[in-house]
Amino acid sequence: MKLAFGLALCACLTGAVLWAQSDDFAEYQGWMKSNAATVADISKNLTAKDGAAAHTGVRKLQENLAMVMAYWQSRNVTDGVRFALDATYGVAQVDVLISQSKFDDAAAALKTAQGSCANCHMAHRDKAPDGSFKIKIK
Protein backbone atom coordinates (compact mmCIF):
# COMPACT_ATOMS: atom_id res chain seq x y z
CA MET A 1 0.00 0.00 0.00
CA LYS A 2 2.79 2.42 0.93
CA LEU A 3 4.67 1.48 -2.24
CA ALA A 4 1.62 2.12 -4.41
CA PHE A 5 1.04 5.47 -2.70
CA GLY A 6 4.72 6.38 -3.11
CA LEU A 7 4.68 5.51 -6.81
CA ALA A 8 1.48 7.49 -7.35
CA LEU A 9 2.97 10.49 -5.55
CA CYS A 10 6.15 10.28 -7.66
CA ALA A 11 4.07 10.09 -10.83
CA CYS A 12 2.08 13.16 -9.80
CA LEU A 13 5.19 15.13 -8.90
CA THR A 14 6.90 14.18 -12.14
CA GLY A 15 3.83 15.24 -14.09
CA ALA A 16 3.69 18.53 -12.22
CA VAL A 17 7.38 19.24 -12.93
CA LEU A 18 6.97 18.44 -16.63
CA TRP A 19 3.84 20.56 -16.82
CA ALA A 20 5.63 23.48 -15.11
CA GLN A 21 8.57 23.14 -17.49
CA SER A 22 6.29 23.17 -20.49
CA ASP A 23 4.57 26.30 -19.11
CA ASP A 24 7.97 27.95 -18.59
CA PHE A 25 9.03 26.91 -22.07
CA ALA A 26 5.82 28.26 -23.60
CA GLU A 27 6.39 31.55 -21.82
CA TYR A 28 10.02 31.57 -22.96
CA GLN A 29 8.93 30.92 -26.56
CA GLY A 30 6.58 33.88 -26.24
CA TRP A 31 9.46 36.16 -25.26
CA MET A 32 11.53 34.89 -28.19
CA LYS A 33 8.71 35.54 -30.67
CA SER A 34 8.13 38.95 -29.16
CA ASN A 35 11.86 39.72 -29.40
CA ALA A 36 11.94 38.85 -33.09
CA ALA A 37 8.93 41.02 -33.86
CA THR A 38 10.22 43.87 -31.69
CA VAL A 39 13.67 43.86 -33.31
CA ALA A 40 11.98 44.01 -36.73
CA ASP A 41 9.89 46.99 -35.55
CA ILE A 42 12.92 48.75 -34.10
CA SER A 43 14.84 48.25 -37.36
CA LYS A 44 11.92 49.63 -39.37
CA ASN A 45 11.64 52.63 -37.05
CA LEU A 46 15.39 53.30 -37.19
CA THR A 47 15.23 53.30 -40.99
CA ALA A 48 12.30 55.73 -40.79
CA LYS A 49 14.23 57.81 -38.22
CA ASP A 50 11.25 57.54 -35.85
CA GLY A 51 13.00 57.88 -32.51
CA ALA A 52 9.88 57.76 -30.35
CA ALA A 53 8.67 54.48 -31.85
CA ALA A 54 12.18 53.02 -31.72
CA HIS A 55 12.42 53.94 -28.01
CA THR A 56 9.13 52.12 -27.39
CA GLY A 57 10.53 49.01 -29.04
CA VAL A 58 13.73 49.24 -27.04
CA ARG A 59 11.72 49.35 -23.79
CA LYS A 60 9.81 46.21 -24.80
CA LEU A 61 13.04 44.43 -25.71
CA GLN A 62 14.58 45.42 -22.38
CA GLU A 63 11.57 44.00 -20.51
CA ASN A 64 11.80 40.72 -22.42
CA LEU A 65 15.55 40.44 -21.91
CA ALA A 66 15.08 40.91 -18.16
CA MET A 67 12.70 37.93 -18.16
CA VAL A 68 15.07 35.89 -20.34
CA MET A 69 17.91 36.65 -17.94
CA ALA A 70 15.79 35.59 -14.95
CA TYR A 71 14.85 32.38 -16.80
CA TRP A 72 18.51 31.42 -17.19
CA GLN A 73 19.40 32.56 -13.66
CA SER A 74 16.72 30.29 -12.20
CA ARG A 75 18.36 27.37 -13.99
CA ASN A 76 21.93 28.33 -13.02
CA VAL A 77 22.96 28.60 -16.68
CA THR A 78 25.69 31.22 -16.46
CA ASP A 79 26.40 31.60 -20.16
CA GLY A 80 22.67 32.08 -20.84
CA VAL A 81 22.66 34.86 -18.23
CA ARG A 82 25.76 36.37 -19.84
CA PHE A 83 24.23 36.28 -23.33
CA ALA A 84 21.08 38.01 -22.04
CA LEU A 85 23.17 40.58 -20.17
CA ASP A 86 25.32 41.28 -23.24
CA ALA A 87 22.18 41.76 -25.32
CA THR A 88 20.77 44.07 -22.63
CA TYR A 89 23.92 46.22 -22.71
CA GLY A 90 23.76 46.30 -26.50
CA VAL A 91 20.14 47.41 -26.47
CA ALA A 92 20.99 50.12 -23.93
CA GLN A 93 23.61 51.39 -26.39
CA VAL A 94 20.94 51.42 -29.11
CA ASP A 95 18.77 53.54 -26.83
CA VAL A 96 21.56 56.06 -26.24
CA LEU A 97 22.24 56.34 -29.97
CA ILE A 98 18.54 56.86 -30.69
CA SER A 99 18.51 59.69 -28.12
CA GLN A 100 21.36 61.29 -30.06
CA SER A 101 19.48 60.84 -33.38
CA LYS A 102 22.29 58.58 -34.62
CA PHE A 103 19.92 56.17 -36.32
CA ASP A 104 22.48 54.45 -38.55
CA ASP A 105 24.78 53.86 -35.58
CA ALA A 106 21.81 52.60 -33.57
CA ALA A 107 20.96 50.13 -36.35
CA ALA A 108 24.57 48.84 -36.29
CA ALA A 109 24.45 48.54 -32.48
CA LEU A 110 21.18 46.61 -32.76
CA LYS A 111 22.86 44.11 -35.11
CA THR A 112 25.68 43.71 -32.57
CA ALA A 113 23.16 43.09 -29.78
CA GLN A 114 21.47 40.48 -31.97
CA GLY A 115 24.82 38.68 -32.10
CA SER A 116 24.46 37.93 -28.39
CA CYS A 117 21.05 36.44 -29.10
CA ALA A 118 22.48 34.33 -31.92
CA ASN A 119 25.26 33.05 -29.64
CA CYS A 120 22.69 31.94 -27.08
CA HIS A 121 20.61 30.24 -29.77
CA MET A 122 23.68 28.31 -30.95
CA ALA A 123 24.52 27.24 -27.40
CA HIS A 124 21.04 26.48 -26.07
CA ARG A 125 18.68 25.66 -28.91
CA ASP A 126 18.16 22.38 -30.77
CA LYS A 127 15.97 22.07 -33.83
CA ALA A 128 13.56 19.13 -33.71
CA PRO A 129 12.71 17.11 -36.85
CA ASP A 130 9.32 18.83 -37.05
CA GLY A 131 10.98 22.26 -37.31
CA SER A 132 10.22 23.33 -33.75
CA PHE A 133 12.94 24.20 -31.27
CA LYS A 134 13.83 22.86 -27.86
CA ILE A 135 15.98 24.43 -25.21
CA LYS A 136 19.05 22.52 -24.21
CA ILE A 137 20.64 23.19 -20.85
CA LYS A 138 24.22 22.07 -20.48
Backbone as a printed PyTorch tensor [residue, N CA C, xyz], in Angstrom:
tensor([[[  0.8370,  -1.1990,   0.0000],
         [  0.0000,   0.0000,   0.0000],
         [  0.8800,   1.2600,   0.0000]],

        [[  1.8940,   1.2710,   0.8830],
         [  2.7930,   2.4220,   0.9340],
         [  3.5510,   2.5730,  -0.3820]],

        [[  3.9540,   1.4420,  -0.9770],
         [  4.6740,   1.4760,  -2.2410],
         [  3.7830,   2.0580,  -3.3410]],

        [[  2.5450,   1.6280,  -3.3940],
         [  1.6160,   2.1240,  -4.4100],
         [  1.3840,   3.6200,  -4.2310]],

        [[  1.2340,   4.0540,  -2.9840],
         [  1.0400,   5.4720,  -2.6980],
         [  2.2890,   6.2620,  -3.0980]],

        [[  3.4590,   5.7240,  -2.7620],
         [  4.7190,   6.3820,  -3.1090],
         [  4.8950,   6.5190,  -4.6080]],

        [[  4.5700,   5.4560,  -5.3450],
         [  4.6750,   5.5120,  -6.8060],
         [  3.6820,   6.5170,  -7.4020]],

        [[  2.4830,   6.5410,  -6.8680],
         [  1.4800,   7.4910,  -7.3470],
         [  1.9180,   8.9280,  -7.0710]],

        [[  2.4850,   9.1570,  -5.9020],
         [  2.9730,  10.4880,  -5.5480],
         [  4.1050,  10.9060,  -6.4820]],

        [[  5.0390,   9.9850,  -6.7420],
         [  6.1460,  10.2810,  -7.6570],
         [  5.6280,  10.6060,  -9.0520]],

        [[  4.6490,   9.8510,  -9.5050],
         [  4.0740,  10.0940, -10.8320],
         [  3.4260,  11.4740, -10.8910]],

        [[  2.7190,  11.8400,  -9.8390],
         [  2.0760,  13.1580,  -9.7980],
         [  3.1110,  14.2750,  -9.7790]],

        [[  4.1470,  14.1110,  -8.9810],
         [  5.1900,  15.1350,  -8.8980],
         [  5.9310,  15.2690, -10.2140]],

        [[  6.2310,  14.1440, -10.8470],
         [  6.9020,  14.1810, -12.1450],
         [  6.0310,  14.8890, -13.1700]],

        [[  4.7630,  14.5780, -13.1780],
         [  3.8340,  15.2430, -14.0900],
         [  3.7710,  16.7350, -13.8300]],

        [[  3.7470,  17.1140, -12.5730],
         [  3.6940,  18.5340, -12.2190],
         [  4.9530,  19.2580, -12.6800]],

        [[  6.1150,  18.6320, -12.4990],
         [  7.3760,  19.2390, -12.9250],
         [  7.3910,  19.3960, -14.4450]],

        [[  6.9970,  18.3580, -15.1700],
         [  6.9720,  18.4410, -16.6330],
         [  5.9730,  19.4860, -17.1050]],

        [[  4.8320,  19.5650, -16.4600],
         [  3.8420,  20.5640, -16.8180],
         [  4.3930,  21.9660, -16.5700]],

        [[  5.0560,  22.1680, -15.4290],
         [  5.6310,  23.4770, -15.1140],
         [  6.7090,  23.8430, -16.1210]],

        [[  7.5410,  22.8660, -16.5130],
         [  8.5750,  23.1440, -17.4920],
         [  7.9600,  23.5180, -18.8300]],

        [[  6.9090,  22.8370, -19.2110],
         [  6.2900,  23.1690, -20.4870],
         [  5.6620,  24.5580, -20.4280]],

        [[  5.1020,  24.9450, -19.2830],
         [  4.5720,  26.2950, -19.1140],
         [  5.6960,  27.3170, -19.2200]],

        [[  6.8160,  27.0530, -18.5190],
         [  7.9680,  27.9460, -18.5910],
         [  8.4650,  28.0550, -20.0180]],

        [[  8.5360,  26.9150, -20.7050],
         [  9.0290,  26.9100, -22.0690],
         [  8.0830,  27.6830, -22.9850]],

        [[  6.7970,  27.5200, -22.7930],
         [  5.8220,  28.2600, -23.6030],
         [  5.9780,  29.7560, -23.3730]],

        [[  6.1800,  30.1400, -22.1390],
         [  6.3890,  31.5490, -21.8180],
         [  7.6860,  32.0470, -22.4570]],

        [[  8.7390,  31.2360, -22.3640],
         [ 10.0240,  31.5720, -22.9590],
         [  9.8750,  31.7460, -24.4780]],

        [[  9.1570,  30.8160, -25.1110],
         [  8.9270,  30.9250, -26.5550],
         [  8.1900,  32.2280, -26.8920]],

        [[  7.2860,  32.6260, -26.0390],
         [  6.5750,  33.8840, -26.2430],
         [  7.5230,  35.0730, -26.2370]],

        [[  8.4740,  35.0630, -25.3100],
         [  9.4590,  36.1560, -25.2640],
         [ 10.3040,  36.1600, -26.5260]],

        [[ 10.6950,  34.9800, -26.9890],
         [ 11.5270,  34.8910, -28.1880],
         [ 10.7710,  35.4220, -29.4100]],

        [[  9.5140,  35.0480, -29.5390],
         [  8.7130,  35.5370, -30.6660],
         [  8.5120,  37.0480, -30.5740]],

        [[  8.2840,  37.5170, -29.3660],
         [  8.1310,  38.9530, -29.1570],
         [  9.4320,  39.6800, -29.4920]],

        [[ 10.5600,  39.1020, -29.1030],
         [ 11.8570,  39.7220, -29.3960],
         [ 12.0560,  39.8690, -30.8990]],

        [[ 11.7590,  38.8130, -31.6390],
         [ 11.9430,  38.8530, -33.0920],
         [ 11.0780,  39.9510, -33.7250]],

        [[  9.8350,  40.0100, -33.3160],
         [  8.9320,  41.0250, -33.8620],
         [  9.3720,  42.4290, -33.4400]],

        [[  9.8140,  42.5610, -32.2060],
         [ 10.2240,  43.8710, -31.6880],
         [ 11.4830,  44.3630, -32.3840]],

        [[ 12.4460,  43.4690, -32.6020],
         [ 13.6690,  43.8610, -33.3140],
         [ 13.3160,  44.3150, -34.7310]],

        [[ 12.4090,  43.6100, -35.3850],
         [ 11.9820,  44.0130, -36.7280],
         [ 11.3490,  45.4070, -36.6930]],

        [[ 10.5220,  45.6670, -35.6890],
         [  9.8940,  46.9890, -35.5490],
         [ 10.9340,  48.0710, -35.2880]],

        [[ 11.8770,  47.7730, -34.4030],
         [ 12.9240,  48.7540, -34.1020],
         [ 13.7070,  49.0670, -35.3780]],

        [[ 14.0810,  48.0460, -36.1140],
         [ 14.8390,  48.2500, -37.3620],
         [ 14.0670,  49.1330, -38.3350]],

        [[ 12.7860,  48.8350, -38.4860],
         [ 11.9210,  49.6330, -39.3740],
         [ 11.8760,  51.0860, -38.9050]],

        [[ 11.7420,  51.2790, -37.5880],
         [ 11.6450,  52.6290, -37.0470],
         [ 12.9770,  53.3750, -37.1200]],

        [[ 14.0850,  52.6560, -37.0250],
         [ 15.3880,  53.3030, -37.1920],
         [ 15.5650,  53.7650, -38.6380]],

        [[ 15.1500,  52.9320, -39.5730],
         [ 15.2270,  53.3020, -40.9930],
         [ 14.3730,  54.5460, -41.2650]],

        [[ 13.2030,  54.5890, -40.6200],
         [ 12.3000,  55.7340, -40.7890],
         [ 12.7070,  56.9360, -39.9310]],

        [[ 13.7520,  56.7580, -39.1390],
         [ 14.2340,  57.8070, -38.2150],
         [ 13.1350,  58.2670, -37.2550]],

        [[ 12.3290,  57.2910, -36.8110],
         [ 11.2520,  57.5420, -35.8540],
         [ 11.7580,  57.1630, -34.4530]],

        [[ 12.3790,  58.1170, -33.8090],
         [ 13.0040,  57.8750, -32.5090],
         [ 12.0200,  57.4530, -31.4350]],

        [[ 10.8540,  58.0810, -31.3910],
         [  9.8790,  57.7580, -30.3460],
         [  9.4210,  56.3040, -30.4570]],

        [[  9.1060,  55.8740, -31.6690],
         [  8.6670,  54.4850, -31.8510],
         [  9.8080,  53.5080, -31.5810]],

        [[ 11.0210,  53.8780, -31.9840],
         [ 12.1800,  53.0160, -31.7230],
         [ 12.4190,  52.8830, -30.2220]],

        [[ 12.2790,  53.9880, -29.4850],
         [ 12.4200,  53.9370, -28.0120],
         [ 11.4010,  52.9740, -27.4110]],

        [[ 10.1760,  53.0110, -27.8980],
         [  9.1320,  52.1180, -27.3910],
         [  9.5370,  50.6630, -27.6040]],

        [[ 10.0590,  50.3680, -28.7680],
         [ 10.5310,  49.0130, -29.0410],
         [ 11.6830,  48.6090, -28.1450]],

        [[ 12.5950,  49.5230, -27.9220],
         [ 13.7330,  49.2390, -27.0410],
         [ 13.2400,  48.8940, -25.6380]],

        [[ 12.2680,  49.6270, -25.1370],
         [ 11.7230,  49.3540, -23.7950],
         [ 11.1450,  47.9360, -23.7260]],

        [[ 10.4050,  47.5490, -24.7630],
         [  9.8080,  46.2120, -24.8030],
         [ 10.9090,  45.1480, -24.8290]],

        [[ 11.9260,  45.3740, -25.6220],
         [ 13.0350,  44.4280, -25.7070],
         [ 13.7560,  44.3260, -24.3680]],

        [[ 13.9330,  45.4430, -23.6890],
         [ 14.5840,  45.4190, -22.3760],
         [ 13.7590,  44.6220, -21.3630]],

        [[ 12.4430,  44.7800, -21.4070],
         [ 11.5720,  44.0040, -20.5090],
         [ 11.7130,  42.5050, -20.7860]],

        [[ 11.6660,  42.1360, -22.0520],
         [ 11.7960,  40.7220, -22.4210],
         [ 13.1520,  40.1650, -22.0110]],

        [[ 14.2070,  40.9190, -22.2520],
         [ 15.5470,  40.4390, -21.9100],
         [ 15.7070,  40.2540, -20.3990]],

        [[ 15.0380,  41.0840, -19.6190],
         [ 15.0820,  40.9070, -18.1630],
         [ 14.4430,  39.5720, -17.7770]],

        [[ 13.3540,  39.2200, -18.4450],
         [ 12.7010,  37.9340, -18.1570],
         [ 13.5520,  36.7680, -18.6540]],

        [[ 14.1840,  36.9340, -19.8110],
         [ 15.0650,  35.8930, -20.3390],
         [ 16.2380,  35.6740, -19.3760]],

        [[ 16.7990,  36.7630, -18.8840],
         [ 17.9090,  36.6450, -17.9390],
         [ 17.4680,  35.9250, -16.6640]],

        [[ 16.3050,  36.2620, -16.1500],
         [ 15.7870,  35.5940, -14.9480],
         [ 15.5450,  34.1140, -15.2140]],

        [[ 15.0760,  33.7800, -16.4120],
         [ 14.8470,  32.3840, -16.8000],
         [ 16.1460,  31.5970, -16.6690]],

        [[ 17.2220,  32.1330, -17.2430],
         [ 18.5060,  31.4210, -17.1930],
         [ 19.1030,  31.4290, -15.7870]],

        [[ 18.9110,  32.5160, -15.0490],
         [ 19.3980,  32.5600, -13.6610],
         [ 18.7280,  31.4840, -12.8150]],

        [[ 17.4440,  31.2840, -13.0050],
         [ 16.7230,  30.2950, -12.1990],
         [ 17.1780,  28.8790, -12.4930]],

        [[ 17.8570,  28.6950, -13.6090],
         [ 18.3570,  27.3690, -13.9910],
         [ 19.8740,  27.2530, -13.8210]],

        [[ 20.4800,  28.2910, -13.2460],
         [ 21.9300,  28.3330, -13.0170],
         [ 22.7210,  28.0980, -14.3050]],

        [[ 22.2750,  28.7120, -15.3950],
         [ 22.9620,  28.6000, -16.6800],
         [ 23.6890,  29.9300, -16.9050]],

        [[ 24.9570,  29.9560, -16.4880],
         [ 25.6890,  31.2200, -16.4600],
         [ 25.9170,  31.8200, -17.8370]],

        [[ 26.1720,  30.9870, -18.8530],
         [ 26.3960,  31.6020, -20.1600],
         [ 25.0870,  32.1580, -20.7320]],

        [[ 23.9580,  31.5380, -20.4200],
         [ 22.6660,  32.0810, -20.8390],
         [ 22.4250,  33.4500, -20.2100]],

        [[ 22.7750,  33.5680, -18.9290],
         [ 22.6600,  34.8560, -18.2310],
         [ 23.5740,  35.8770, -18.9040]],

        [[ 24.7950,  35.4600, -19.2200],
         [ 25.7600,  36.3710, -19.8420],
         [ 25.2750,  36.8150, -21.2220]],

        [[ 24.7440,  35.8990, -22.0170],
         [ 24.2260,  36.2800, -23.3330],
         [ 23.1020,  37.3090, -23.1900]],

        [[ 22.1930,  37.0790, -22.2540],
         [ 21.0780,  38.0140, -22.0380],
         [ 21.5960,  39.3610, -21.5460]],

        [[ 22.5930,  39.3350, -20.6850],
         [ 23.1750,  40.5780, -20.1670],
         [ 23.8870,  41.3370, -21.2840]],

        [[ 24.6460,  40.6310, -22.1090],
         [ 25.3220,  41.2750, -23.2360],
         [ 24.3050,  41.9150, -24.1880]],

        [[ 23.2260,  41.2130, -24.4600],
         [ 22.1780,  41.7640, -25.3230],
         [ 21.5470,  42.9950, -24.6750]],

        [[ 21.3490,  42.9380, -23.3630],
         [ 20.7700,  44.0680, -22.6300],
         [ 21.6740,  45.2970, -22.7380]],

        [[ 22.9790,  45.1030, -22.5550],
         [ 23.9240,  46.2180, -22.7050],
         [ 23.8890,  46.7700, -24.1300]],

        [[ 23.8210,  45.8670, -25.1040],
         [ 23.7620,  46.3000, -26.4990],
         [ 22.5220,  47.1150, -26.7960]],

        [[ 21.3980,  46.6870, -26.2550],
         [ 20.1440,  47.4100, -26.4680],
         [ 20.1740,  48.7660, -25.7620]],

        [[ 20.8330,  48.8250, -24.6210],
         [ 20.9940,  50.1220, -23.9300],
         [ 21.8000,  51.0860, -24.8000]],

        [[ 22.8190,  50.5600, -25.4800],
         [ 23.6080,  51.3860, -26.3900],
         [ 22.7390,  51.8820, -27.5500]],

        [[ 21.8760,  51.0200, -28.0550],
         [ 20.9370,  51.4160, -29.1110],
         [ 20.0950,  52.5920, -28.6190]],

        [[ 19.6170,  52.5010, -27.4040],
         [ 18.7690,  53.5400, -26.8320],
         [ 19.5090,  54.8770, -26.7550]],

        [[ 20.7520,  54.8330, -26.3260],
         [ 21.5570,  56.0600, -26.2380],
         [ 21.7210,  56.6790, -27.6260]],

        [[ 22.0280,  55.8430, -28.6070],
         [ 22.2360,  56.3440, -29.9650],
         [ 20.9490,  56.9120, -30.5600]],

        [[ 19.8230,  56.3100, -30.2370],
         [ 18.5380,  56.8610, -30.6890],
         [ 18.3390,  58.2490, -30.0830]],

        [[ 18.6600,  58.3930, -28.8070],
         [ 18.5130,  59.6870, -28.1220],
         [ 19.3620,  60.7710, -28.7680]],

        [[ 20.4550,  60.3450, -29.3850],
         [ 21.3590,  61.2870, -30.0590],
         [ 21.0280,  61.4360, -31.5500]],

        [[ 19.9090,  60.8310, -31.9690],
         [ 19.4830,  60.8350, -33.3780],
         [ 20.5310,  60.2380, -34.3120]],

        [[ 21.2990,  59.2970, -33.8130],
         [ 22.2940,  58.5820, -34.6180],
         [ 21.6740,  57.2490, -35.0470]],

        [[ 20.7240,  57.3260, -35.9600],
         [ 19.9170,  56.1680, -36.3160],
         [ 20.7140,  55.0750, -37.0280]],

        [[ 21.6650,  55.4560, -37.8810],
         [ 22.4820,  54.4470, -38.5540],
         [ 23.3730,  53.7170, -37.5550]],

        [[ 23.9530,  54.4750, -36.6190],
         [ 24.7790,  53.8580, -35.5810],
         [ 23.9280,  52.9650, -34.6750]],

        [[ 22.7090,  53.4030, -34.3950],
         [ 21.8060,  52.6030, -33.5700],
         [ 21.4630,  51.2910, -34.2750]],

        [[ 21.2620,  51.3440, -35.5830],
         [ 20.9640,  50.1260, -36.3490],
         [ 22.1510,  49.1690, -36.2890]],

        [[ 23.3680,  49.6880, -36.3790],
         [ 24.5660,  48.8420, -36.2900],
         [ 24.6830,  48.2450, -34.8860]],

        [[ 24.3920,  49.0350, -33.8680],
         [ 24.4490,  48.5390, -32.4850],
         [ 23.3890,  47.4650, -32.2450]],

        [[ 22.2270,  47.6180, -32.8830],
         [ 21.1760,  46.6050, -32.7590],
         [ 21.6420,  45.2850, -33.3560]],

        [[ 22.3180,  45.3380, -34.4880],
         [ 22.8570,  44.1130, -35.1050],
         [ 23.8720,  43.4510, -34.1760]],

        [[ 24.7000,  44.2550, -33.5170],
         [ 25.6770,  43.7080, -32.5650],
         [ 24.9650,  43.0380, -31.4000]],

        [[ 23.9260,  43.6820, -30.8880],
         [ 23.1600,  43.0930, -29.7790],
         [ 22.5180,  41.7770, -30.2100]],

        [[ 22.0630,  41.7180, -31.4500],
         [ 21.4720,  40.4810, -31.9680],
         [ 22.5010,  39.3580, -32.0200]],

        [[ 23.7650,  39.6960, -32.1220],
         [ 24.8210,  38.6840, -32.1030],
         [ 24.8310,  37.9250, -30.7880]],

        [[ 24.5460,  38.6030, -29.6930],
         [ 24.4580,  37.9340, -28.3880],
         [ 23.3020,  36.9490, -28.3800]],

        [[ 22.2070,  37.3410, -29.0030],
         [ 21.0510,  36.4410, -29.0990],
         [ 21.4160,  35.2100, -29.9270]],

        [[ 22.0880,  35.4380, -31.0480],
         [ 22.4820,  34.3260, -31.9230],
         [ 23.4250,  33.3710, -31.1910]],

        [[ 24.3380,  33.9090, -30.4010],
         [ 25.2570,  33.0520, -29.6400],
         [ 24.5020,  32.1650, -28.6600]],

        [[ 23.4860,  32.7190, -28.0220],
         [ 22.6860,  31.9370, -27.0830],
         [ 21.9000,  30.8630, -27.8320]],

        [[ 21.3550,  31.2170, -28.9800],
         [ 20.6120,  30.2390, -29.7740],
         [ 21.5150,  29.0760, -30.1600]],

        [[ 22.7550,  29.3830, -30.5580],
         [ 23.6770,  28.3070, -30.9480],
         [ 24.0210,  27.4130, -29.7550]],

        [[ 24.1300,  28.0010, -28.5890],
         [ 24.5200,  27.2380, -27.4020],
         [ 23.3550,  26.4850, -26.7670]],

        [[ 22.1430,  27.0150, -26.8780],
         [ 21.0360,  26.4770, -26.0750],
         [ 19.7610,  26.1700, -26.8490]],

        [[ 19.8820,  25.9400, -28.1480],
         [ 18.6770,  25.6580, -28.9130],
         [ 18.9510,  24.5100, -29.8810]],

        [[ 18.0840,  23.5170, -29.8450],
         [ 18.1590,  22.3850, -30.7700],
         [ 16.9080,  22.3930, -31.6380]],

        [[ 17.1080,  22.1410, -32.9110],
         [ 15.9740,  22.0680, -33.8270],
         [ 15.4800,  20.6340, -33.8860]],

        [[ 14.1890,  20.4520, -33.6600],
         [ 13.5610,  19.1330, -33.7120],
         [ 13.2380,  18.7970, -35.1730]],

        [[ 13.0380,  17.5220, -35.4690],
         [ 12.7120,  17.1080, -36.8450],
         [ 11.4770,  17.8000, -37.4240]],

        [[ 10.5400,  18.1800, -36.5580],
         [  9.3210,  18.8280, -37.0530],
         [  9.4900,  20.3290, -37.3000]],

        [[ 10.7210,  20.8390, -37.0830],
         [ 10.9840,  22.2560, -37.3100],
         [ 10.8630,  23.1210, -36.0790]],

        [[ 10.3200,  22.5800, -34.9910],
         [ 10.2230,  23.3330, -33.7490],
         [ 11.5910,  23.3530, -33.0650]],

        [[ 11.6860,  24.1100, -32.0030],
         [ 12.9440,  24.2010, -31.2710],
         [ 12.7510,  23.7770, -29.8290]],

        [[ 13.8130,  23.2430, -29.2730],
         [ 13.8300,  22.8630, -27.8570],
         [ 15.0380,  23.4980, -27.2100]],

        [[ 14.8770,  23.8590, -25.9640],
         [ 15.9770,  24.4280, -25.2130],
         [ 16.8340,  23.2970, -24.6840]],

        [[ 18.1310,  23.4900, -24.8210],
         [ 19.0510,  22.5220, -24.2130],
         [ 19.8240,  23.2660, -23.1300]],

        [[ 19.9060,  22.6280, -21.9850],
         [ 20.6380,  23.1890, -20.8550],
         [ 21.8170,  22.2760, -20.5950]],

        [[ 22.9920,  22.8560, -20.6730],
         [ 24.2220,  22.0670, -20.4830],
         [ 24.5070,  21.8610, -19.0230]]])
